């Protein structure tokens, strides 16, 4: 049963990780904004925008976007079935 569910498990873990990578509201509400303790990428972007450091916030957001895109591309590539793509025979 585990080999058949491998693709679903990998996709579930990856989507959970990608969701928490950009999580903002829960971290800010539950953990607060404690410097050095609850430091996530989304909180860093929030802090940079609050201090009007927009260029740094943009750079951090682009890094977050690239990491998310690469991670989801890798998972899509691993779950891709080569026999299901292409001309039908």
TORKOL-4160 file (C-alpha; in steps of 0.2 Angstrom, whole numbers, padded with zeros to 4 digits, m for minus):
89
<pt num="1" X="0000" Y="0000" Z="0000"/>
<pt num="2" X="0014" Y="0012" Z="0004"/>
<pt num="3" X="0022" Y="0012" Z="m0014"/>
<pt num="4" X="0005" Y="0016" Z="m0021"/>
<pt num="5" X="0003" Y="0031" Z="m0010"/>
<pt num="6" X="0020" Y="0037" Z="m0011"/>
<pt num="7" X="0016" Y="0051" Z="m0024"/>
<pt num="8" X="0001" Y="0057" Z="m0013"/>
<pt num="9" X="0012" Y="0058" Z="0002"/>
<pt num="10" X="0026" Y="0067" Z="m0006"/>
<pt num="11" X="0013" Y="0079" Z="m0014"/>
<pt num="12" X="0004" Y="0082" Z="0003"/>
<pt num="13" X="0021" Y="0085" Z="0013"/>
<pt num="14" X="0027" Y="0097" Z="m0001"/>
<pt num="15" X="0011" Y="0107" Z="m0002"/>
<pt num="16" X="0010" Y="0108" Z="0017"/>
<pt num="17" X="0028" Y="0114" Z="0017"/>
<pt num="18" X="0024" Y="0127" Z="0003"/>
<pt num="19" X="0009" Y="0133" Z="0013"/>
<pt num="20" X="0019" Y="0135" Z="0029"/>
<pt num="21" X="0033" Y="0144" Z="0020"/>
<pt num="22" X="0022" Y="0159" Z="0016"/>
<pt num="23" X="0012" Y="0158" Z="0032"/>
<pt num="24" X="0009" Y="0175" Z="0040"/>
<pt num="25" X="m0007" Y="0177" Z="0050"/>
<pt num="26" X="m0005" Y="0162" Z="0061"/>
<pt num="27" X="0013" Y="0166" Z="0065"/>
<pt num="28" X="0009" Y="0184" Z="0069"/>
<pt num="29" X="m0006" Y="0180" Z="0079"/>
<pt num="30" X="0000" Y="0165" Z="0089"/>
<pt num="31" X="0019" Y="0168" Z="0090"/>
<pt num="32" X="0019" Y="0186" Z="0089"/>
<pt num="33" X="0034" Y="0196" Z="0081"/>
<pt num="34" X="0047" Y="0191" Z="0094"/>
<pt num="35" X="0064" Y="0196" Z="0086"/>
<pt num="36" X="0075" Y="0181" Z="0084"/>
<pt num="37" X="0062" Y="0169" Z="0090"/>
<pt num="38" X="0047" Y="0169" Z="0078"/>
<pt num="39" X="0057" Y="0175" Z="0062"/>
<pt num="40" X="0050" Y="0168" Z="0046"/>
<pt num="41" X="0052" Y="0174" Z="0029"/>
<pt num="42" X="0035" Y="0181" Z="0028"/>
<pt num="43" X="0037" Y="0190" Z="0045"/>
<pt num="44" X="0054" Y="0197" Z="0038"/>
<pt num="45" X="0045" Y="0204" Z="0022"/>
<pt num="46" X="0032" Y="0212" Z="0034"/>
<pt num="47" X="0045" Y="0220" Z="0045"/>
<pt num="48" X="0054" Y="0227" Z="0030"/>
<pt num="49" X="0038" Y="0234" Z="0023"/>
<pt num="50" X="0034" Y="0242" Z="0040"/>
<pt num="51" X="0051" Y="0251" Z="0040"/>
<pt num="52" X="0048" Y="0257" Z="0022"/>
<pt num="53" X="0063" Y="0246" Z="0015"/>
<pt num="54" X="0053" Y="0241" Z="m0001"/>
<pt num="55" X="0068" Y="0236" Z="m0011"/>
<pt num="56" X="0074" Y="0223" Z="0002"/>
<pt num="57" X="0056" Y="0217" Z="0004"/>
<pt num="58" X="0055" Y="0214" Z="m0015"/>
<pt num="59" X="0071" Y="0205" Z="m0015"/>
<pt num="60" X="0066" Y="0194" Z="m0001"/>
<pt num="61" X="0049" Y="0191" Z="m0009"/>
<pt num="62" X="0058" Y="0186" Z="m0025"/>
<pt num="63" X="0068" Y="0173" Z="m0016"/>
<pt num="64" X="0053" Y="0166" Z="m0008"/>
<pt num="65" X="0045" Y="0165" Z="m0025"/>
<pt num="66" X="0060" Y="0156" Z="m0032"/>
<pt num="67" X="0061" Y="0144" Z="m0018"/>
<pt num="68" X="0042" Y="0140" Z="m0019"/>
<pt num="69" X="0043" Y="0138" Z="m0038"/>
<pt num="70" X="0058" Y="0126" Z="m0038"/>
<pt num="71" X="0051" Y="0116" Z="m0024"/>
<pt num="72" X="0034" Y="0113" Z="m0033"/>
<pt num="73" X="0043" Y="0110" Z="m0049"/>
<pt num="74" X="0054" Y="0096" Z="m0042"/>
<pt num="75" X="0038" Y="0088" Z="m0034"/>
<pt num="76" X="0029" Y="0090" Z="m0051"/>
<pt num="77" X="0044" Y="0082" Z="m0060"/>
<pt num="78" X="0045" Y="0068" Z="m0048"/>
<pt num="79" X="0026" Y="0064" Z="m0049"/>
<pt num="80" X="0026" Y="0065" Z="m0068"/>
<pt num="81" X="0022" Y="0049" Z="m0077"/>
<pt num="82" X="0031" Y="0050" Z="m0093"/>
<pt num="83" X="0019" Y="0037" Z="m0101"/>
<pt num="84" X="0004" Y="0048" Z="m0098"/>
<pt num="85" X="0011" Y="0063" Z="m0107"/>
<pt num="86" X="0013" Y="0064" Z="m0126"/>
<pt num="87" X="0003" Y="0057" Z="m0141"/>
<pt num="88" X="m0010" Y="0044" Z="m0137"/>
<pt num="89" X="m0007" Y="0027" Z="m0145"/>
